Amino acid sequence: MSKNWDYSKIRQWTWREHPLGAVIPEAATADHYETGGWRSLRPVLDREKCIDCFFCFIYCPDSSVMVQEDKMTGFKLQHCKGCGICAHECPKEAITMINEAEAKGLETCAADNKDGA
């Protein structure tokens, strides 16, 4: 776990107390940052085409691919930047990238249909 820094006393620190710059101090920090708010494209999984090869999981730079019990289960959209690397690397073309605005429209329609519309 990373150290909580008290920056109010930064001028009193010696060189040994300053955090390292341009260094990743710990692994797997992507979960701490939500970056999906400015995405323009969104990944969509076609479960019937997916062979669970996990290329998407391996190549995703944002750790956005969710895997449970040896199955690709979806995406953590709050972390996905919409780069499309997962779709590009998928050997079965099980992942497609759709426009974020269209996806939000589909979600709205689905929510409306759940209300009995």
Secondary structure, DSSP 4 states (H G I P E B T S, - for coil): -PPPP-GGGGGG--TTTSPPSSS--SS--GGG---GGG-SEEEEE-TTT-----HHHHH-TT--EEEETTEEEEE-TTT-----HHHHH-TT--EEEEEHHHHHHHHHHHHHHHTT-
